[in-house]
Amino acid sequence: MRPFLREINLTEARRRLSSILREIEAEPDMGYQIKVRGKVVAELRSPAPRRGYMSSGEALLKFAREMEALYPRKPGEPLENISGHYKEHLYGKKRTTRSRRSA
């Protein structure tokens, strides 16, 4: 929803800036349009709320819960130690190298 915008001129906005900011903080649905010679040059309003914002740890936990719901473990199946074997998970199983023949 767009906030209700009051129109004020630039000199009044400069004089009343601190009180305008307090009003916007108290009523987030209200804002101001600053005009110079009848043209709108700026708007003062509260920032839009961040609905999907969460910390990285919360996001990882949410993802882990979703993965557990999508791919549940079978009863008795042990947990995989991914952090202990991360190179295998990233690069695949280690191949055995053939010994070179001596000439």
Backbone as a ProteinNet text record, in pm:
[ID]
protein_1_A
[PRIMARY]
MRPFLREINLTEARRRLSSILREIEAEPDMGYQIKVRGKVVAELRSPAPRRGYMSSGEALLKFAREMEALYPRKPGEPLENISGHYKEHLYGKKRTTRSRRSA
[TERTIARY]
82.8	0	87.6	58.5	135.5	97.8	193.9	161.5	91.7	17.8	-42.9	68.2	78.8	188.6	137	192.1	162.6	262	218.1	307.2	357.5	490.1	550.4	659	693	799.8	935.4	1040.6	1175.7	1218.5	1191.1	1235.3	1165.4	1038.8	967.7	1025.1	1059.9	1118.9	1253.7	1332.8	1462.2	1443.5	1347.1	1322.9	1269.7	1178.9	1108.4	1156.8	1276.3	1321.3	1314.1	1362.8	1362.2	1219.8	1129.2	990.8	921.2	955.1	898	941.6	1069	1119.1	1052.8	1029.7	958.6	815.8	747.9	611.6	608.4	704.8	711.1	739.4	826.1	856.4	733.6	654.6	535.1	424.8	409.8	305.6	370.4	403.3	472.9	390.3	257.5	174.9	169.4	240.7	239.3	375.9	377.3	501.6	489.3	596.3	597.6	654.7	595	650.9	708.7	834.4	900.6	896.7	846.1	829.2	918.5	967.8	1042.3	976.8	924.8	855.5	742.6	669.4	553.7	584.7	712.7	749.9	798.2	756.8	801.7	945.7	1034.3	1174.9	1220.5	1144.7	1185.6	1065	1080.2	978.7	1045.9	982.3	1027.9	918.7	954.4	858.9	937.1	866.6	933.7	970.1	1077.9	1116.5	1015.4	1005.2	914.4	966	878.6	925.2	980.5	1084.7	1145.7	1077.7	988	908.1	987	1068	1138.2	1275.5	1307.9	1443.1	1465.6	1574.1	1614.8	1766.3	1822.9	1968	2012.1	2140	2190.4	2175.6	2193.4	2176.8	2033.1	1937.7	1796.7	1763.6	1820.3	1794.3	1848.7	1967.8	2025.9	1943	1896.6	1813.4	1681.6	1623.7	1498.3	1520.7	1631.8	1664.1	1686.5	1756.1	1782.6	1652.1	1560.6	1430.9	1352.3	1358.4	1288.7	1348.8	1480.6	1546.3	1513.1	1507.1	1472.4	1330.1	1240.9	1102.5	1093.3	1174.5	1170.1	1238.7	1350.5	1428.3	1452.1	1351.3	1370.6	1464.6	1537.4	1625.6	1542.7	1593.8	1529.7	1564.6	1477.5	1508.5	1637.5	1724.8	1851	1962.1	1931.9	2035	2121.1	2253.8	2339	2344.9	2376.6	2396	2524.8	2525.6	2646.9	2734.6	2862.1	2956.3	3008	2930.4	2966.2	3084.2	3087.1	3196.4	3329.9	3328.4	3453.1	3502.8	3413	3447.7	3401.5	3422.2	3370.3	3434	3561.2	3625.7	3563.7	3524.5	3457.6	3322.9	3252.1	3121.7	3136.1	3243.8	3263.8	3323.8	3424.7	3501.5	3480.1	3403.7	3381.1	3479.8	3460.8	3549	3690.2	3785.1	3925.3	3958.6	4016.5	4055.5	4192.1	4208.8	4339.7	4429.1	4547.5	4639.6	4714.7	4731.8	4807.9	4957.2	5025.6	5170.7	5228.8	5324.5	5388.4	5485.7	5491.1	5585.1	5726.2	5817.7	5957.6	6010.6	6080.3	6133.9	6267.9
-117.6	0	124.3	218.1	341.7	433.3	501.9	591.1	717.6	779.3	908.8	1012.4	1091	1186.8	1329.9	1405.3	1548	1624.9	1738.3	1820.1	1939.3	1957.8	2074	2128.1	2257.1	2313.6	2289.4	2313.8	2279.6	2354.4	2483.5	2559.2	2511.3	2476.9	2424.5	2288	2204.6	2074	2089.5	2187.4	2210.8	2254.6	2343.1	2394.6	2286.3	2203.5	2106.6	1962.5	1941.5	1806.4	1711.5	1752.1	1660.8	1627.6	1723.4	1693.6	1608.2	1629.1	1548	1402	1380.5	1244.2	1175.9	1250.7	1192.9	1154.4	1237.8	1207.3	1080.4	1069	950.9	825.6	838.5	724.4	681.6	779.5	748	689.2	739.7	692.6	648.1	519.7	473.1	486.8	499.8	513.6	656.7	748	887.2	923.1	1012.5	1056.9	1200.4	1253.4	1391.3	1396.2	1479.1	1511.7	1651	1665.9	1795.6	1856.1	1979.7	2046	2168.3	2192.3	2313.6	2371	2493.3	2561.6	2476	2408.4	2331.1	2190.8	2153.9	2019.5	1936	1810.2	1718.9	1677.7	1702.3	1667.6	1556	1531.6	1426.4	1379.3	1260.5	1205.3	1156.8	1181.8	1128.7	1034.9	909.4	811.9	700.5	621.2	513	402.2	329.7	221.9	108.8	36.8	-77.1	-188	-258.6	-367.3	-482.1	-546.4	-659.8	-786.3	-839	-952.6	-1081.6	-1109.9	-1237.7	-1235.9	-1131.9	-1117.9	-1209.8	-1282.7	-1362.8	-1375.1	-1410.2	-1424.4	-1548.4	-1556	-1669.2	-1800.1	-1795.7	-1916.9	-1966.9	-1872.7	-1910.9	-1970.4	-1911.9	-1962.7	-2105.2	-2131.3	-2266.1	-2368.2	-2329.7	-2421	-2450	-2347.3	-2366.1	-2460.8	-2441.7	-2527.3	-2671.4	-2689.2	-2824.6	-2894.3	-2821.1	-2880.6	-2918.8	-2832.5	-2864.1	-2987.1	-2998.4	-3113.8	-3241.2	-3230.9	-3347.4	-3392	-3295.3	-3330.4	-3392.7	-3345	-3397.8	-3534.2	-3550	-3673.4	-3729.1	-3790	-3840.8	-3960.7	-3976.2	-4091.8	-4215.6	-4326.7	-4454.1	-4489.4	-4561.2	-4598	-4679.2	-4640.6	-4711.3	-4664.7	-4580	-4530.6	-4427.3	-4442	-4347.1	-4211.9	-4108	-3975.1	-3974.9	-3897.9	-3885.6	-3776.4	-3801.5	-3701.7	-3622.5	-3522.9	-3445.5	-3353.8	-3290.8	-3198.1	-3270.5	-3397.5	-3473.2	-3522.5	-3532.5	-3583.6	-3486.4	-3358	-3258.1	-3265.9	-3304.9	-3312.5	-3420.8	-3531.8	-3638	-3589.6	-3510.5	-3460	-3353.4	-3276.4	-3171.4	-3225.4	-3309.9	-3352.7	-3498.6	-3572.2	-3712.6	-3801.9	-3931.1	-4027.9	-4015.8	-4040.5	-4033.2	-4153.5	-4127.5	-4237.7	-4289.8	-4417.2	-4474.4	-4449	-4405.6	-4377.5	-4503.7	-4523.4	-4639.5	-4612.6	-4714.5	-4697.1	-4695.1	-4608.9	-4597.1	-4712.3	-4755.7	-4862.3	-4806.4	-4878.4	-4837.8	-4886.6	-4802.4	-4842	-4904.4
0	0	0	-87.7	-94.8	20.3	77.9	189.8	141.6	232.4	204.1	202.7	94.8	80.4	92.2	186.3	199.6	114.8	62.1	-21.4	59.1	59.1	123.6	33.4	53.3	-29.4	35.9	-37.1	4.2	129.9	137.9	255.4	382.5	373.3	489.8	529.7	430.5	458.7	528.7	488.3	553.3	698.3	720.1	855	948.7	899.6	983.6	968.1	917.8	885.7	1005.6	1120.5	1235.8	1279.1	1277.2	1316	1209.6	1084.5	975.7	991.8	1023.4	1042.1	1161.4	1270.1	1384.5	1347.3	1268.3	1223.9	1137.9	1047.7	960.8	1042.4	1143.6	1229	1309.2	1355.5	1434.1	1346.9	1225.2	1133	1002.1	986.2	865.6	737.2	748.7	628.2	576.7	638.8	596.6	538.7	441.6	381.9	333.4	277.5	229.4	88.6	4.2	-126.5	-116.4	-151.8	-145.7	-285.1	-292.5	-421.7	-431	-551.9	-585.1	-709.7	-697.4	-807.2	-866	-780.1	-823.7	-875.5	-884.2	-930.5	-813.4	-809.5	-704.9	-735.2	-638.1	-657.1	-563.9	-456.7	-363.2	-282.9	-223.6	-134	-7.5	104.6	233.2	282.6	304.9	357.3	425.4	504.5	576.6	477.6	502.9	411.7	416	306.2	298.3	388.5	457.3	543.7	461.1	511.5	441.7	491	411.7	454.8	457.9	357.1	348.5	410.3	486	539.2	657.8	657.3	772	769.3	883	890.4	813.2	784.6	706.3	783.2	915	995.2	992.9	1004	997.6	861.6	755.8	621.1	604.8	659.5	650.4	728.2	847.7	925.5	854.4	795	721.1	603.3	532	418.3	463	575.9	626.7	663.5	725.3	760.3	635.9	533	407.3	341.4	341.1	281.3	358.8	491.1	573.2	543.1	517.4	485.2	346.4	252.1	115.7	104.1	172.2	163.5	303.2	365.3	501.9	503.4	615.1	631.1	662.4	619.5	652.5	796.8	866.5	1005.3	1013.4	1104.7	1123.7	1031.4	934.5	842.2	914.7	911.8	984.2	912.6	988.9	930.9	849.4	740.3	659.1	716.7	727.1	775.4	656.3	616.1	498	526.2	644.1	672.5	683.1	723.7	733	598.4	502.7	370.2	261	284.8	191.5	54	45	-86.3	-172.3	-110.6	-186.5	-239	-158.9	-201.3	-309.3	-302.7	-402.8	-532.4	-518.7	-635.9	-674.4	-598.4	-629.6	-555.5	-572.8	-505.2	-559.1	-472.1	-511.1	-597.3	-712	-801	-760.3	-772.9	-743	-864.2	-837.3	-946.2	-982.3	-1109.5	-1156.2	-1137.9	-1102.7	-1091.5	-1232	-1248.5	-1381.1	-1400.5	-1522.7	-1554.7	-1565.3	-1511.5	-1525.5	-1658.6	-1726.7	-1857.2	-1847.6
[MASK]
+++++++++++++++++++++++++++++++++++++++++++++++++++++++++++++++++++++++++++++++++++++++++++++++++++++++

